[in-house]
Amino acid sequence: MRVAFVAEVTAQHEETGATRRLRRTAELLASRGHEITVFCAQWWDGNHESFEQESVTYHAVTTEPPGETPSRRFGLSLPGALRRAKPDVIHATAVPKHVLAAKTASKFARAPLVVDWYEAPPAGTGTASKSLRMAARAPDEVITPSETVKTRVRGLGANSDDVRVVPNSIDMDAIREAQVVDGADIVYSRRLDEDANLESLLLALAELRDKGWHAVVIGDGPARRQYERQTADLRIDDRIEFTGAQPAEKRIPVFRGANVYVQTARKEAFPTDLLRALACGCAGVVEYHVESSAHELVEREERTFRTTSEQELTDALREAATLPEMTENDAFEKYDHRPVLEQYLDCYRDVQDSFGFF
């Protein structure tokens, strides 16, 4: 199958949840023998308009670096580039201008359009942004990483029958083969920004200072110094280790050796590290927030706790510490790369079948 991905910004430009998801999906499809081209802004050196990496072809629609707002030139050049590629399916990220340009290309190329809507649209935009509403209604299918994002996209006018949830995937073989790094009883991992909400965990840990625990915080960001000062003010800084940002291959061994993973972020399209930690056998403690989908992973799982207050979080940490230790949990096999990739392929086949009727 020839799949054309549309993303002006790729993971080679900037690492975000959305760009990592696109890169992972493209490379997994390529590893299965599909012909994958990513139409993007150029990120490689030289004058050649295409570049291959991990069996994925990247094609430069524009050569200038992406700016803070979507490039008008990218949108204008996209239909012609896609038409020449003759894809079987067009798979675009949810940038309204580019979605509408890809829809135009879809008609000329006679290929269905799938849009992967990773981040939830901001609250209140349902009636305020015409371009967002058009982008939600234009595709033949919308893919979201969670029910939380799906609900918000439907609020923009997308037909519920045309929106399906495909979660992020994880490498279960890598989890089983990883070493076990002991030392952390409790782990938190995320970019430490304004939505991290690490303070909820720190206050709960301060309430449990009479217990014998050691916590590890993995991640970096503009709020890190603030949180380090808070741990000192709470007099628990000798029991919390801030490691900074770490690649997944270093995070997973820590998860395998930990007892509890805590997710308190206010905003999370899909908590991939929570999923990895649960697959590593951690008990999961999630603080509910309306703009985070983390609660979806723990609603029907054993060894997990959903909290809505500081006291509930403290109680959950206390109870989670009593659960038997594990280093892997096969209940999360359904999130492995292979079954999740089949969900993408099912989507492509479905939209191809439907597209043929029109």
N, C-alpha and C positions, 0 to 999 in steps of 0.2 A: 504494500500500500504506500502511495506517495502522500505524505502529510506535510503541509506547509504551515509552520508556526510563524505567528506575527508578533513581534515584540521589539519595539525600538530599543528598549533597555534590556540587556541580558545580564546574567550572573557575572559575566566577564567585565561588565561595566560597574555593576553594583550588586552586592549580595543582600537580597531581601527574601522574605518568605516566598513571594511571588516568583522572583527570578530563579531561586533554587528549585522550586517546583517545576517550572518550565524546563530547566536544564535536565533535571532528573528524568522527567517524562520523555523528553526528546532522546536522551541517551539510552534509556531502557528500550524504547521502540526501535532505535537503530540496532541495538544488540540482538533484537529478535529478527533482524533482516529487513525491516521496513526502510524505505527511502525517505530520510528526514532532512528538510531544509528549514533553517530559521532565518526569516527575513527581518533584518535588524539594522541598527546603525553600526557602522564599522568600528570594531574594537582592536583589530589586529594591525600590524605594521605593513607597509608596502602598498603598491598600487593595484594589486589584484582584488577583484570585486568579490571573490569567494574564498573561504578558508575552511578547512576541515579539521575537526577536533573530536576525538572519541566517536568516530564514524558518523558524526553529524556535520552537515554542510551549513555554514553560516554565509548568508548572502547580504551584501551591503546595499540597502535601499538608499541610504544617505551616508556620506563620509564624515560629516561633522559630529563631534561628541554630543550626546543627548543633553538637553538643557533641563531646567526645572519644569518647563511645560512641554507637552508633546509638540514635536516638530511639524509645522504645516507642510514642509517639503516632503517629509516622510509619508504623510497621508496622501499627498498628491501623486507621489511616485509609486505607491504601493499597488494600485490596481493593475498597472501595466506589468510590473514585476511578477505578480501572482499569475496573471493570465499567461505569460510566457512559460511559467513553470508547469502548468497543466496538472495541478494537484488533484488527488482524489478527495481530500478533505482539507479545509482551512481551519486552523486552530489558533485563535487570537487571544491575547490578554485583554483585560477589560479597560482599555483606554478608549473613551467614547469616540473621539475623532478617527482613531484607527479601526475601531469596530465598524463604523459606517463606511470607511474606505474599503475594508475587507468585504463588507456586504456587497458593495458595487462589484468588486472583483469576483465574488462568489457567483454572481449572475452571469458575468462574461465567461468565467472559467467553467461554469456548470458544475460547481463543486459546493457541497454544503458547508455552512459556517458554524463552527463550535466556538464558544467563548468561555474561557476559564476565568471566572470572577472570583479572585482570591480574597481580596480585602472587602469587608462589608462596607457598602456605601454609607457615608456619614448620616447620622440620624437627622430627619427633617428634610432630606434632599428629594424625597419622593415627589413633591409638588414644586420644588424650587428649580430643578435642573432638567430642562427639556432634553439636553444631550444624553444625560444619564438614562432617562426613560426610553429614549430611542435606542440606546445601546442595549438595554435590557430586553427590548422587544424584537430587535433585528435578527438575532441568531436563530438558526434552526434548532440549536440546543445550547443551554447554558450549564456549565459544570461549576459547582462550588465545593469547597473542601469540608463544609459542615452545614448542618441544618440552620445554625445561627445565621450564616451568610445567605443561605437559600431563602430564608424568611425575609431578609432585607431586600434581596433582589426581586422577590415576588412583589414586595411593596412598591417597587418601581414600575410594575405593570407586566412583568414577565409571566407568561402562562405557566401554571404550576406543572402541567404535563411536560413542559419543555425545559425543566430545571431538574438536574439530578446531582446527587452528592457523590463525589469521588474523593476519599480522604487522601492525605499524604501517605506515602508508603515508607517502610523501613526495611532494612536488610537483616532478616532473622538469622541468617547464617553468620553474619559478622558479629551479632550479639552472642551467639552460642560459642563462637571461636575466640572471643575477646578474653583477655585476662581479667582477673578479679582483683581490684585495688581496694583493700580494706582501709578503714580509718574514718569514713564519713557515716554517721548515723542518719543524717538528714541532708538532702541535697536540694538546691534551687539552681536553675540555670535559665538564663534569658539575657537579652540586651538590657542593660540597666538604664532605662530612659524614664520619661514621665509616666509611662503606663506600667512600669515594672511592679509597683506596689509591694516592694520587698518589706516595707515597714510593717505590714500585717504579720509577716512571719517573724520579724525581729521582736515585735511586742509579745507575740505568743511564746517565743523562746525565752524571753526575759521572765515570763511567768513560770517557766519550768527550769529556772537556773539552779534549783536544788536537785535536779536530776542529772544523771551522768551522760550527757550527750555531746557530740561534736558535729558541727554543721559546716558544709562547704557551699559557697556561692560561686557559680561559674558564669562569667559574663563580664562585659565591660560596657561603658557608656557614660553619658554626661552626669548621671546621678550616682555614680560609684562613690565618689568622695563623700557625698552627703550620707550615703548608707554606712560607710566606714566610720564616719563621725557618730552616727546614731548608735552603732554597736558599742562604741567607746562610752557614750553617754549612758547607755543601759548597763554598762559594766559586764558585757558578755563578749568583748572583743578578743579575749584570750581563747575563746571556744568556737570562733567562726573564722574560717579561712576564705579569703577572697582570692581566687586563682586567676582572674582575668578571663578573656575569651580563650576558648580551647576548641580544636577541631573535634568532630564527632568521634573519631577513633580514640581520642583521649577521654572524652566524656563518658563513653559507654563503659569502660572498665570501672570508673567511679560509681556509675549507676549500679553495676552488678554487685559491688561491694557494700552499697548503702542499704539501709532498712526502709527509709521513707523518702519519697520525692514530693515536694510541695510546689503547687502552682497557685499563685495569688495575683497574677497580672490582670489588670483591668481590661485589656484589649488583646485578643489573640484569635486570629482567623483559624488557625489550626495549631495546637500545641505539640509539635513533633517530638520535642524532647520529653514531654510527659509520656507520650506513647512509647518512646524508646525505654524510658525508665520502668514503665509498667511491664514491658516485655522482658526487662532485665530482672523482674521479680520484686521490684519495689512496691511497697504499699503506697497508694496515691492519695494525697490530701489536696483537694481543690476548693478554693474560695470562689463562690459564684459571683460573676459579674455579667451584666446584660450584654456587653460587647465582647465577651470571651466565649469561645466554644468549648473550653476545657471540660465543662461539666458533662458534655455529651459522651466523653470517653469513660466516665466513672458511674454513669447513671445505672447501668445494669451489670456492673462488674463486681466481683468479690475483691476483698483487700483494698477497697477504696472508700473515701469519705468525701462528702460534699458539705461545705460549710457556708454559712451566711453571716457570721458574726465572729468577733475576736474570741469570745469565750468558746464557741463551737470549734474554732480552729485549734485552740489550746487543748480542748478535750480530745479532738481527733488525733492530734500528735501524741497525746498520752496513750490513747488506745492503739494507735498504729504501731507503737513501739513494742507492744505485746505480741504482735503477730509473728508466726514462724518466718525465719529468713529464707529467701529464695534467690537464685542467681539467674533464673529465666522463667518465663511464663508462656506456655504454648497457647494459652487462650487468645493471644494476639497474633497468631500465625496468619489470620485473615488480612492483616495489614502488611504482609510481606510484599516485596516488589512484584512478584509474579501474579498473585490474585488481583492486586490493585491495577496492574497494567491491563489485565483482561477486562476490567471495568471500562477503561478508556477505549479499548478495541470494540467492546460491545456498543459503546456510544457511537463510535465512528460507523460501525455497520448499520446501526439503527437509523442514523441520519442519512446515510447513503440510500437505504431502502426507501425512506420517506421522500427523499429528494427526487427520486426517480418518478414519482407520481405527478410531478408538477412540470 
